[in-house]
Amino acid sequence: MVLIKRQFVEWTVMTITVFLVFFALSLIWPVLIALFLGVLLLLQYCCAGRRLGCCRGPV
């Protein structure tokens, strides 16, 4: 009987831990994706500005 209760407690702790990990990842991943996309857009904007400057020709 004690073994069954101990196994139940271990499964409960493991389940709570898994849910906490998924909750933490659900908060962290959107921030990382937003930062990555922001950097990509910034690089694209900078490269587009250089291309426009190069395409004007001699002044």
PDBQT receptor file of N, H, CA, C and O in Angstrom, charges set to zero:
ATOM      1  N   MET A   1       0.819  -1.202   0.000  1.00  0.00    +0.000 N 
ATOM      2  CA  MET A   1       0.000   0.000   0.000  1.00  0.00    +0.000 C 
ATOM      3  C   MET A   1       0.864   1.268   0.000  1.00  0.00    +0.000 C 
ATOM      4  O   MET A   1       0.564   2.244  -0.688  1.00  0.00    +0.000 OA
ATOM      5  N   VAL A   2       1.939   1.224   0.788  1.00  0.00    +0.000 N 
ATOM      6  H   VAL A   2       2.182   0.431   1.346  1.00  0.00    +0.000 HD
ATOM      7  CA  VAL A   2       2.826   2.383   0.848  1.00  0.00    +0.000 C 
ATOM      8  C   VAL A   2       3.508   2.588  -0.499  1.00  0.00    +0.000 C 
ATOM      9  O   VAL A   2       3.715   3.722  -0.930  1.00  0.00    +0.000 OA
ATOM     10  N   LEU A   3       3.857   1.485  -1.163  1.00  0.00    +0.000 N 
ATOM     11  H   LEU A   3       3.689   0.564  -0.812  1.00  0.00    +0.000 HD
ATOM     12  CA  LEU A   3       4.502   1.571  -2.467  1.00  0.00    +0.000 C 
ATOM     13  C   LEU A   3       3.586   2.222  -3.494  1.00  0.00    +0.000 C 
ATOM     14  O   LEU A   3       4.046   3.008  -4.323  1.00  0.00    +0.000 OA
ATOM     15  N   ILE A   4       2.306   1.908  -3.450  1.00  0.00    +0.000 N 
ATOM     16  H   ILE A   4       1.932   1.269  -2.777  1.00  0.00    +0.000 HD
ATOM     17  CA  ILE A   4       1.337   2.491  -4.381  1.00  0.00    +0.000 C 
ATOM     18  C   ILE A   4       1.208   3.994  -4.136  1.00  0.00    +0.000 C 
ATOM     19  O   ILE A   4       1.157   4.769  -5.090  1.00  0.00    +0.000 OA
ATOM     20  N   LYS A   5       1.154   4.411  -2.882  1.00  0.00    +0.000 N 
ATOM     21  H   LYS A   5       1.195   3.781  -2.106  1.00  0.00    +0.000 HD
ATOM     22  CA  LYS A   5       1.044   5.841  -2.576  1.00  0.00    +0.000 C 
ATOM     23  C   LYS A   5       2.302   6.586  -3.017  1.00  0.00    +0.000 C 
ATOM     24  O   LYS A   5       2.225   7.702  -3.530  1.00  0.00    +0.000 OA
ATOM     25  N   ARG A   6       3.456   5.959  -2.812  1.00  0.00    +0.000 N 
ATOM     26  H   ARG A   6       3.518   5.052  -2.395  1.00  0.00    +0.000 HD
ATOM     27  CA  ARG A   6       4.697   6.615  -3.201  1.00  0.00    +0.000 C 
ATOM     28  C   ARG A   6       4.758   6.767  -4.722  1.00  0.00    +0.000 C 
ATOM     29  O   ARG A   6       5.180   7.810  -5.221  1.00  0.00    +0.000 OA
ATOM     30  N   GLN A   7       4.350   5.753  -5.450  1.00  0.00    +0.000 N 
ATOM     31  H   GLN A   7       4.007   4.906  -5.044  1.00  0.00    +0.000 HD
ATOM     32  CA  GLN A   7       4.346   5.831  -6.907  1.00  0.00    +0.000 C 
ATOM     33  C   GLN A   7       3.369   6.909  -7.376  1.00  0.00    +0.000 C 
ATOM     34  O   GLN A   7       3.655   7.632  -8.331  1.00  0.00    +0.000 OA
ATOM     35  N   PHE A   8       2.225   7.019  -6.715  1.00  0.00    +0.000 N 
ATOM     36  H   PHE A   8       1.992   6.432  -5.940  1.00  0.00    +0.000 HD
ATOM     37  CA  PHE A   8       1.257   8.064  -7.059  1.00  0.00    +0.000 C 
ATOM     38  C   PHE A   8       1.850   9.452  -6.842  1.00  0.00    +0.000 C 
ATOM     39  O   PHE A   8       1.663  10.348  -7.665  1.00  0.00    +0.000 OA
ATOM     40  N   VAL A   9       2.561   9.626  -5.741  1.00  0.00    +0.000 N 
ATOM     41  H   VAL A   9       2.713   8.898  -5.073  1.00  0.00    +0.000 HD
ATOM     42  CA  VAL A   9       3.190  10.919  -5.455  1.00  0.00    +0.000 C 
ATOM     43  C   VAL A   9       4.252  11.234  -6.509  1.00  0.00    +0.000 C 
ATOM     44  O   VAL A   9       4.353  12.375  -6.959  1.00  0.00    +0.000 OA
ATOM     45  N   GLU A  10       5.038  10.241  -6.903  1.00  0.00    +0.000 N 
ATOM     46  H   GLU A  10       4.955   9.314  -6.537  1.00  0.00    +0.000 HD
ATOM     47  CA  GLU A  10       6.063  10.467  -7.927  1.00  0.00    +0.000 C 
ATOM     48  C   GLU A  10       5.431  10.862  -9.259  1.00  0.00    +0.000 C 
ATOM     49  O   GLU A  10       5.917  11.777  -9.924  1.00  0.00    +0.000 OA
ATOM     50  N   TRP A  11       4.350  10.180  -9.658  1.00  0.00    +0.000 N 
ATOM     51  H   TRP A  11       3.955   9.437  -9.118  1.00  0.00    +0.000 HD
ATOM     52  CA  TRP A  11       3.662  10.518 -10.903  1.00  0.00    +0.000 C 
ATOM     53  C   TRP A  11       3.055  11.917 -10.830  1.00  0.00    +0.000 C 
ATOM     54  O   TRP A  11       3.075  12.661 -11.811  1.00  0.00    +0.000 OA
ATOM     55  N   THR A  12       2.518  12.269  -9.670  1.00  0.00    +0.000 N 
ATOM     56  H   THR A  12       2.502  11.665  -8.874  1.00  0.00    +0.000 HD
ATOM     57  CA  THR A  12       1.920  13.595  -9.503  1.00  0.00    +0.000 C 
ATOM     58  C   THR A  12       2.982  14.686  -9.624  1.00  0.00    +0.000 C 
ATOM     59  O   THR A  12       2.772  15.687 -10.309  1.00  0.00    +0.000 OA
ATOM     60  N   VAL A  13       4.109  14.496  -8.966  1.00  0.00    +0.000 N 
ATOM     61  H   VAL A  13       4.280  13.683  -8.409  1.00  0.00    +0.000 HD
ATOM     62  CA  VAL A  13       5.194  15.481  -9.029  1.00  0.00    +0.000 C 
ATOM     63  C   VAL A  13       5.726  15.583 -10.457  1.00  0.00    +0.000 C 
ATOM     64  O   VAL A  13       6.002  16.682 -10.938  1.00  0.00    +0.000 OA
ATOM     65  N   MET A  14       5.870  14.451 -11.134  1.00  0.00    +0.000 N 
ATOM     66  H   MET A  14       5.645  13.558 -10.743  1.00  0.00    +0.000 HD
ATOM     67  CA  MET A  14       6.350  14.464 -12.510  1.00  0.00    +0.000 C 
ATOM     68  C   MET A  14       5.367  15.195 -13.424  1.00  0.00    +0.000 C 
ATOM     69  O   MET A  14       5.785  15.964 -14.290  1.00  0.00    +0.000 OA
ATOM     70  N   THR A  15       4.080  14.965 -13.243  1.00  0.00    +0.000 N 
ATOM     71  H   THR A  15       3.740  14.341 -12.540  1.00  0.00    +0.000 HD
ATOM     72  CA  THR A  15       3.070  15.624 -14.069  1.00  0.00    +0.000 C 
ATOM     73  C   THR A  15       3.074  17.133 -13.842  1.00  0.00    +0.000 C 
ATOM     74  O   THR A  15       3.005  17.907 -14.796  1.00  0.00    +0.000 OA
ATOM     75  N   ILE A  16       3.155  17.545 -12.597  1.00  0.00    +0.000 N 
ATOM     76  H   ILE A  16       3.211  16.916 -11.821  1.00  0.00    +0.000 HD
ATOM     77  CA  ILE A  16       3.195  18.980 -12.285  1.00  0.00    +0.000 C 
ATOM     78  C   ILE A  16       4.450  19.612 -12.885  1.00  0.00    +0.000 C 
ATOM     79  O   ILE A  16       4.393  20.722 -13.414  1.00  0.00    +0.000 OA
ATOM     80  N   THR A  17       5.578  18.912 -12.806  1.00  0.00    +0.000 N 
ATOM     81  H   THR A  17       5.624  18.011 -12.376  1.00  0.00    +0.000 HD
ATOM     82  CA  THR A  17       6.823  19.433 -13.368  1.00  0.00    +0.000 C 
ATOM     83  C   THR A  17       6.718  19.607 -14.882  1.00  0.00    +0.000 C 
ATOM     84  O   THR A  17       7.159  20.620 -15.425  1.00  0.00    +0.000 OA
ATOM     85  N   VAL A  18       6.136  18.622 -15.560  1.00  0.00    +0.000 N 
ATOM     86  H   VAL A  18       5.778  17.799 -15.119  1.00  0.00    +0.000 HD
ATOM     87  CA  VAL A  18       5.976  18.708 -17.015  1.00  0.00    +0.000 C 
ATOM     88  C   VAL A  18       5.087  19.890 -17.387  1.00  0.00    +0.000 C 
ATOM     89  O   VAL A  18       5.392  20.625 -18.326  1.00  0.00    +0.000 OA
ATOM     90  N   PHE A  19       3.992  20.075 -16.656  1.00  0.00    +0.000 N 
ATOM     91  H   PHE A  19       3.744  19.478 -15.893  1.00  0.00    +0.000 HD
ATOM     92  CA  PHE A  19       3.108  21.208 -16.946  1.00  0.00    +0.000 C 
ATOM     93  C   PHE A  19       3.806  22.541 -16.696  1.00  0.00    +0.000 C 
ATOM     94  O   PHE A  19       3.621  23.486 -17.462  1.00  0.00    +0.000 OA
ATOM     95  N   LEU A  20       4.600  22.629 -15.641  1.00  0.00    +0.000 N 
ATOM     96  H   LEU A  20       4.750  21.861 -15.018  1.00  0.00    +0.000 HD
ATOM     97  CA  LEU A  20       5.328  23.871 -15.371  1.00  0.00    +0.000 C 
ATOM     98  C   LEU A  20       6.359  24.160 -16.465  1.00  0.00    +0.000 C 
ATOM     99  O   LEU A  20       6.542  25.313 -16.856  1.00  0.00    +0.000 OA
ATOM    100  N   VAL A  21       7.028  23.122 -16.956  1.00  0.00    +0.000 N 
ATOM    101  H   VAL A  21       6.879  22.185 -16.639  1.00  0.00    +0.000 HD
ATOM    102  CA  VAL A  21       8.006  23.312 -18.032  1.00  0.00    +0.000 C 
ATOM    103  C   VAL A  21       7.309  23.798 -19.300  1.00  0.00    +0.000 C 
ATOM    104  O   VAL A  21       7.783  24.731 -19.947  1.00  0.00    +0.000 OA
ATOM    105  N   PHE A  22       6.184  23.171 -19.660  1.00  0.00    +0.000 N 
ATOM    106  H   PHE A  22       5.799  22.412 -19.134  1.00  0.00    +0.000 HD
ATOM    107  CA  PHE A  22       5.449  23.610 -20.850  1.00  0.00    +0.000 C 
ATOM    108  C   PHE A  22       4.925  25.032 -20.687  1.00  0.00    +0.000 C 
ATOM    109  O   PHE A  22       4.922  25.802 -21.647  1.00  0.00    +0.000 OA
ATOM    110  N   PHE A  23       4.481  25.390 -19.483  1.00  0.00    +0.000 N 
ATOM    111  H   PHE A  23       4.483  24.764 -18.703  1.00  0.00    +0.000 HD
ATOM    112  CA  PHE A  23       4.003  26.750 -19.228  1.00  0.00    +0.000 C 
ATOM    113  C   PHE A  23       5.139  27.752 -19.391  1.00  0.00    +0.000 C 
ATOM    114  O   PHE A  23       4.954  28.811 -19.990  1.00  0.00    +0.000 OA
ATOM    115  N   ALA A  24       6.316  27.419 -18.858  1.00  0.00    +0.000 N 
ATOM    116  H   ALA A  24       6.466  26.558 -18.371  1.00  0.00    +0.000 HD
ATOM    117  CA  ALA A  24       7.464  28.319 -18.984  1.00  0.00    +0.000 C 
ATOM    118  C   ALA A  24       7.869  28.475 -20.442  1.00  0.00    +0.000 C 
ATOM    119  O   ALA A  24       8.176  29.581 -20.888  1.00  0.00    +0.000 OA
ATOM    120  N   LEU A  25       7.872  27.373 -21.190  1.00  0.00    +0.000 N 
ATOM    121  H   LEU A  25       7.623  26.475 -20.828  1.00  0.00    +0.000 HD
ATOM    122  CA  LEU A  25       8.229  27.461 -22.606  1.00  0.00    +0.000 C 
ATOM    123  C   LEU A  25       7.201  28.265 -23.393  1.00  0.00    +0.000 C 
ATOM    124  O   LEU A  25       7.556  28.975 -24.334  1.00  0.00    +0.000 OA
ATOM    125  N   SER A  26       5.941  28.158 -23.017  1.00  0.00    +0.000 N 
ATOM    126  H   SER A  26       5.653  27.581 -22.253  1.00  0.00    +0.000 HD
ATOM    127  CA  SER A  26       4.920  28.919 -23.736  1.00  0.00    +0.000 C 
ATOM    128  C   SER A  26       5.081  30.414 -23.503  1.00  0.00    +0.000 C 
ATOM    129  O   SER A  26       4.626  31.214 -24.321  1.00  0.00    +0.000 OA
ATOM    130  N   LEU A  27       5.715  30.808 -22.409  1.00  0.00    +0.000 N 
ATOM    131  H   LEU A  27       6.084  30.159 -21.744  1.00  0.00    +0.000 HD
ATOM    132  CA  LEU A  27       5.984  32.225 -22.168  1.00  0.00    +0.000 C 
ATOM    133  C   LEU A  27       7.274  32.681 -22.844  1.00  0.00    +0.000 C 
ATOM    134  O   LEU A  27       7.378  33.833 -23.265  1.00  0.00    +0.000 OA
ATOM    135  N   ILE A  28       8.250  31.793 -22.950  1.00  0.00    +0.000 N 
ATOM    136  H   ILE A  28       8.166  30.857 -22.608  1.00  0.00    +0.000 HD
ATOM    137  CA  ILE A  28       9.566  32.171 -23.455  1.00  0.00    +0.000 C 
ATOM    138  C   ILE A  28       9.628  32.146 -24.979  1.00  0.00    +0.000 C 
ATOM    139  O   ILE A  28      10.182  33.068 -25.578  1.00  0.00    +0.000 OA
ATOM    140  N   TRP A  29       9.073  31.116 -25.624  1.00  0.00    +0.000 N 
ATOM    141  H   TRP A  29       8.623  30.367 -25.137  1.00  0.00    +0.000 HD
ATOM    142  CA  TRP A  29       9.216  30.974 -27.071  1.00  0.00    +0.000 C 
ATOM    143  C   TRP A  29       8.644  32.135 -27.871  1.00  0.00    +0.000 C 
ATOM    144  O   TRP A  29       9.292  32.559 -28.829  1.00  0.00    +0.000 OA
ATOM    145  N   PRO A  30       7.478  32.676 -27.545  1.00  0.00    +0.000 N 
ATOM    146  CA  PRO A  30       6.990  33.824 -28.332  1.00  0.00    +0.000 C 
ATOM    147  C   PRO A  30       7.933  35.027 -28.274  1.00  0.00    +0.000 C 
ATOM    148  O   PRO A  30       8.087  35.746 -29.261  1.00  0.00    +0.000 OA
ATOM    149  N   VAL A  31       8.558  35.241 -27.129  1.00  0.00    +0.000 N 
ATOM    150  H   VAL A  31       8.434  34.656 -26.327  1.00  0.00    +0.000 HD
ATOM    151  CA  VAL A  31       9.504  36.354 -27.005  1.00  0.00    +0.000 C 
ATOM    152  C   VAL A  31      10.717  36.111 -27.898  1.00  0.00    +0.000 C 
ATOM    153  O   VAL A  31      11.170  37.021 -28.592  1.00  0.00    +0.000 OA
ATOM    154  N   LEU A  32      11.241  34.891 -27.884  1.00  0.00    +0.000 N 
ATOM    155  H   LEU A  32      10.873  34.152 -27.320  1.00  0.00    +0.000 HD
ATOM    156  CA  LEU A  32      12.397  34.581 -28.728  1.00  0.00    +0.000 C 
ATOM    157  C   LEU A  32      12.057  34.702 -30.208  1.00  0.00    +0.000 C 
ATOM    158  O   LEU A  32      12.857  35.218 -30.989  1.00  0.00    +0.000 OA
ATOM    159  N   ILE A  33      10.888  34.233 -30.594  1.00  0.00    +0.000 N 
ATOM    160  H   ILE A  33      10.238  33.813 -29.960  1.00  0.00    +0.000 HD
ATOM    161  CA  ILE A  33      10.474  34.333 -31.998  1.00  0.00    +0.000 C 
ATOM    162  C   ILE A  33      10.303  35.797 -32.395  1.00  0.00    +0.000 C 
ATOM    163  O   ILE A  33      10.712  36.191 -33.488  1.00  0.00    +0.000 OA
ATOM    164  N   ALA A  34       9.703  36.606 -31.524  1.00  0.00    +0.000 N 
ATOM    165  H   ALA A  34       9.371  36.286 -30.636  1.00  0.00    +0.000 HD
ATOM    166  CA  ALA A  34       9.514  38.025 -31.829  1.00  0.00    +0.000 C 
ATOM    167  C   ALA A  34      10.858  38.744 -31.964  1.00  0.00    +0.000 C 
ATOM    168  O   ALA A  34      11.030  39.567 -32.863  1.00  0.00    +0.000 OA
ATOM    169  N   LEU A  35      11.806  38.441 -31.082  1.00  0.00    +0.000 N 
ATOM    170  H   LEU A  35      11.666  37.773 -30.352  1.00  0.00    +0.000 HD
ATOM    171  CA  LEU A  35      13.127  39.060 -31.193  1.00  0.00    +0.000 C 
ATOM    172  C   LEU A  35      13.826  38.643 -32.483  1.00  0.00    +0.000 C 
ATOM    173  O   LEU A  35      14.441  39.475 -33.151  1.00  0.00    +0.000 OA
ATOM    174  N   PHE A  36      13.737  37.375 -32.834  1.00  0.00    +0.000 N 
ATOM    175  H   PHE A  36      13.238  36.699 -32.291  1.00  0.00    +0.000 HD
ATOM    176  CA  PHE A  36      14.362  36.883 -34.060  1.00  0.00    +0.000 C 
ATOM    177  C   PHE A  36      13.762  37.565 -35.284  1.00  0.00    +0.000 C 
ATOM    178  O   PHE A  36      14.492  38.007 -36.170  1.00  0.00    +0.000 OA
ATOM    179  N   LEU A  37      12.438  37.652 -35.335  1.00  0.00    +0.000 N 
ATOM    180  H   LEU A  37      11.845  37.293 -34.615  1.00  0.00    +0.000 HD
ATOM    181  CA  LEU A  37      11.793  38.301 -36.476  1.00  0.00    +0.000 C 
ATOM    182  C   LEU A  37      12.099  39.796 -36.514  1.00  0.00    +0.000 C 
ATOM    183  O   LEU A  37      12.246  40.372 -37.592  1.00  0.00    +0.000 OA
ATOM    184  N   GLY A  38      12.196  40.420 -35.356  1.00  0.00    +0.000 N 
ATOM    185  H   GLY A  38      12.078  39.953 -34.480  1.00  0.00    +0.000 HD
ATOM    186  CA  GLY A  38      12.556  41.833 -35.303  1.00  0.00    +0.000 C 
ATOM    187  C   GLY A  38      13.948  42.083 -35.857  1.00  0.00    +0.000 C 
ATOM    188  O   GLY A  38      14.166  43.049 -36.588  1.00  0.00    +0.000 OA
ATOM    189  N   VAL A  39      14.893  41.209 -35.508  1.00  0.00    +0.000 N 
ATOM    190  H   VAL A  39      14.716  40.425 -34.914  1.00  0.00    +0.000 HD
ATOM    191  CA  VAL A  39      16.253  41.340 -36.036  1.00  0.00    +0.000 C 
ATOM    192  C   VAL A  39      16.258  41.126 -37.546  1.00  0.00    +0.000 C 
ATOM    193  O   VAL A  39      16.943  41.845 -38.273  1.00  0.00    +0.000 OA
ATOM    194  N   LEU A  40      15.494  40.139 -38.019  1.00  0.00    +0.000 N 
ATOM    195  H   LEU A  40      14.937  39.555 -37.428  1.00  0.00    +0.000 HD
ATOM    196  CA  LEU A  40      15.425  39.910 -39.467  1.00  0.00    +0.000 C 
ATOM    197  C   LEU A  40      14.853  41.119 -40.198  1.00  0.00    +0.000 C 
ATOM    198  O   LEU A  40      15.368  41.511 -41.246  1.00  0.00    +0.000 OA
ATOM    199  N   LEU A  41      13.798  41.710 -39.658  1.00  0.00    +0.000 N 
ATOM    200  H   LEU A  41      13.379  41.393 -38.807  1.00  0.00    +0.000 HD
ATOM    201  CA  LEU A  41      13.213  42.888 -40.295  1.00  0.00    +0.000 C 
ATOM    202  C   LEU A  41      14.174  44.070 -40.279  1.00  0.00    +0.000 C 
ATOM    203  O   LEU A  41      14.250  44.827 -41.247  1.00  0.00    +0.000 OA
ATOM    204  N   LEU A  42      14.906  44.226 -39.180  1.00  0.00    +0.000 N 
ATOM    205  H   LEU A  42      14.845  43.611 -38.394  1.00  0.00    +0.000 HD
ATOM    206  CA  LEU A  42      15.882  45.306 -39.095  1.00  0.00    +0.000 C 
ATOM    207  C   LEU A  42      16.997  45.116 -40.118  1.00  0.00    +0.000 C 
ATOM    208  O   LEU A  42      17.406  46.070 -40.779  1.00  0.00    +0.000 OA
ATOM    209  N   LEU A  43      17.486  43.894 -40.248  1.00  0.00    +0.000 N 
ATOM    210  H   LEU A  43      17.154  43.119 -39.712  1.00  0.00    +0.000 HD
ATOM    211  CA  LEU A  43      18.519  43.619 -41.252  1.00  0.00    +0.000 C 
ATOM    212  C   LEU A  43      17.990  43.832 -42.662  1.00  0.00    +0.000 C 
ATOM    213  O   LEU A  43      18.696  44.362 -43.520  1.00  0.00    +0.000 OA
ATOM    214  N   GLN A  44      16.758  43.423 -42.899  1.00  0.00    +0.000 N 
ATOM    215  H   GLN A  44      16.185  42.993 -42.202  1.00  0.00    +0.000 HD
ATOM    216  CA  GLN A  44      16.164  43.611 -44.222  1.00  0.00    +0.000 C 
ATOM    217  C   GLN A  44      16.032  45.103 -44.529  1.00  0.00    +0.000 C 
ATOM    218  O   GLN A  44      16.301  45.527 -45.653  1.00  0.00    +0.000 OA
ATOM    219  N   TYR A  45      15.625  45.892 -43.553  1.00  0.00    +0.000 N 
ATOM    220  H   TYR A  45      15.407  45.547 -42.640  1.00  0.00    +0.000 HD
ATOM    221  CA  TYR A  45      15.484  47.334 -43.739  1.00  0.00    +0.000 C 
ATOM    222  C   TYR A  45      16.843  47.969 -44.033  1.00  0.00    +0.000 C 
ATOM    223  O   TYR A  45      16.957  48.812 -44.923  1.00  0.00    +0.000 OA
ATOM    224  N   CYS A  46      17.868  47.566 -43.287  1.00  0.00    +0.000 N 
ATOM    225  H   CYS A  46      17.775  46.882 -42.564  1.00  0.00    +0.000 HD
ATOM    226  CA  CYS A  46      19.200  48.134 -43.509  1.00  0.00    +0.000 C 
ATOM    227  C   CYS A  46      19.739  47.754 -44.881  1.00  0.00    +0.000 C 
ATOM    228  O   CYS A  46      20.327  48.587 -45.571  1.00  0.00    +0.000 OA
ATOM    229  N   CYS A  47      19.544  46.508 -45.278  1.00  0.00    +0.000 N 
ATOM    230  H   CYS A  47      19.067  45.831 -44.717  1.00  0.00    +0.000 HD
ATOM    231  CA  CYS A  47      20.037  46.068 -46.591  1.00  0.00    +0.000 C 
ATOM    232  C   CYS A  47      19.259  46.734 -47.720  1.00  0.00    +0.000 C 
ATOM    233  O   CYS A  47      19.837  47.042 -48.762  1.00  0.00    +0.000 OA
ATOM    234  N   ALA A  48      17.978  46.959 -47.536  1.00  0.00    +0.000 N 
ATOM    235  H   ALA A  48      17.509  46.708 -46.690  1.00  0.00    +0.000 HD
ATOM    236  CA  ALA A  48      17.181  47.627 -48.568  1.00  0.00    +0.000 C 
ATOM    237  C   ALA A  48      17.645  49.070 -48.725  1.00  0.00    +0.000 C 
ATOM    238  O   ALA A  48      17.682  49.580 -49.845  1.00  0.00    +0.000 OA
ATOM    239  N   GLY A  49      17.995  49.734 -47.643  1.00  0.00    +0.000 N 
ATOM    240  H   GLY A  49      17.964  49.321 -46.733  1.00  0.00    +0.000 HD
ATOM    241  CA  GLY A  49      18.499  51.102 -47.712  1.00  0.00    +0.000 C 
ATOM    242  C   GLY A  49      19.811  51.171 -48.461  1.00  0.00    +0.000 C 
ATOM    243  O   GLY A  49      20.041  52.109 -49.223  1.00  0.00    +0.000 OA
ATOM    244  N   ARG A  50      20.668  50.200 -48.258  1.00  0.00    +0.000 N 
ATOM    245  H   ARG A  50      20.481  49.438 -47.639  1.00  0.00    +0.000 HD
ATOM    246  CA  ARG A  50      21.950  50.175 -48.966  1.00  0.00    +0.000 C 
ATOM    247  C   ARG A  50      21.733  49.936 -50.453  1.00  0.00    +0.000 C 
ATOM    248  O   ARG A  50      22.399  50.546 -51.289  1.00  0.00    +0.000 OA
ATOM    249  N   ARG A  51      20.801  49.048 -50.779  1.00  0.00    +0.000 N 
ATOM    250  H   ARG A  51      20.260  48.552 -50.100  1.00  0.00    +0.000 HD
ATOM    251  CA  ARG A  51      20.542  48.763 -52.197  1.00  0.00    +0.000 C 
ATOM    252  C   ARG A  51      20.000  49.999 -52.902  1.00  0.00    +0.000 C 
ATOM    253  O   ARG A  51      20.399  50.299 -54.027  1.00  0.00    +0.000 OA
ATOM    254  N   LEU A  52      19.101  50.709 -52.252  1.00  0.00    +0.000 N 
ATOM    255  H   LEU A  52      18.777  50.465 -51.338  1.00  0.00    +0.000 HD
ATOM    256  CA  LEU A  52      18.551  51.914 -52.871  1.00  0.00    +0.000 C 
ATOM    257  C   LEU A  52      19.641  52.961 -53.058  1.00  0.00    +0.000 C 
ATOM    258  O   LEU A  52      19.664  53.665 -54.067  1.00  0.00    +0.000 OA
ATOM    259  N   GLY A  53      20.539  53.062 -52.091  1.00  0.00    +0.000 N 
ATOM    260  H   GLY A  53      20.520  52.490 -51.271  1.00  0.00    +0.000 HD
ATOM    261  CA  GLY A  53      21.632  54.011 -52.200  1.00  0.00    +0.000 C 
ATOM    262  C   GLY A  53      22.596  53.642 -53.307  1.00  0.00    +0.000 C 
ATOM    263  O   GLY A  53      23.158  54.520 -53.962  1.00  0.00    +0.000 OA
ATOM    264  N   CYS A  54      22.793  52.351 -53.522  1.00  0.00    +0.000 N 
ATOM    265  H   CYS A  54      22.337  51.638 -52.990  1.00  0.00    +0.000 HD
ATOM    266  CA  CYS A  54      23.716  51.899 -54.570  1.00  0.00    +0.000 C 
ATOM    267  C   CYS A  54      23.094  52.019 -55.950  1.00  0.00    +0.000 C 
ATOM    268  O   CYS A  54      23.807  52.213 -56.934  1.00  0.00    +0.000 OA
ATOM    269  N   CYS A  55      21.797  51.908 -56.036  1.00  0.00    +0.000 N 
ATOM    270  H   CYS A  55      21.217  51.749 -55.236  1.00  0.00    +0.000 HD
ATOM    271  CA  CYS A  55      21.134  51.899 -57.345  1.00  0.00    +0.000 C 
ATOM    272  C   CYS A  55      20.935  53.308 -57.909  1.00  0.00    +0.000 C 
ATOM    273  O   CYS A  55      20.566  53.438 -59.076  1.00  0.00    +0.000 OA
ATOM    274  N   ARG A  56      21.157  54.335 -57.149  1.00  0.00    +0.000 N 
ATOM    275  H   ARG A  56      21.457  54.230 -56.201  1.00  0.00    +0.000 HD
ATOM    276  CA  ARG A  56      20.937  55.702 -57.635  1.00  0.00    +0.000 C 
ATOM    277  C   ARG A  56      21.947  56.088 -58.699  1.00  0.00    +0.000 C 
ATOM    278  O   ARG A  56      21.653  56.882 -59.593  1.00  0.00    +0.000 OA
ATOM    279  N   GLY A  57      23.117  55.530 -58.597  1.00  0.00    +0.000 N 
ATOM    280  H   GLY A  57      23.356  54.885 -57.871  1.00  0.00    +0.000 HD
ATOM    281  CA  GLY A  57      24.153  55.887 -59.566  1.00  0.00    +0.000 C 
ATOM    282  C   GLY A  57      24.926  57.104 -59.101  1.00  0.00    +0.000 C 
ATOM    283  O   GLY A  57      24.706  57.597 -57.995  1.00  0.00    +0.000 OA
ATOM    284  N   PRO A  58      25.830  57.594 -59.935  1.00  0.00    +0.000 N 
ATOM    285  CA  PRO A  58      26.629  58.762 -59.542  1.00  0.00    +0.000 C 
ATOM    286  C   PRO A  58      25.768  60.016 -59.460  1.00  0.00    +0.000 C 
ATOM    287  O   PRO A  58      24.835  60.208 -60.239  1.00  0.00    +0.000 OA
ATOM    288  N   VAL A  59      26.104  60.848 -58.508  1.00  0.00    +0.000 N 
ATOM    289  H   VAL A  59      26.862  60.692 -57.875  1.00  0.00    +0.000 HD
ATOM    290  CA  VAL A  59      25.323  62.074 -58.306  1.00  0.00    +0.000 C 
ATOM    291  C   VAL A  59      26.002  63.228 -58.990  1.00  0.00    +0.000 C 
ATOM    292  O   VAL A  59      25.506  64.354 -58.941  1.00  0.00    +0.000 OA
TER     293      VAL A  59
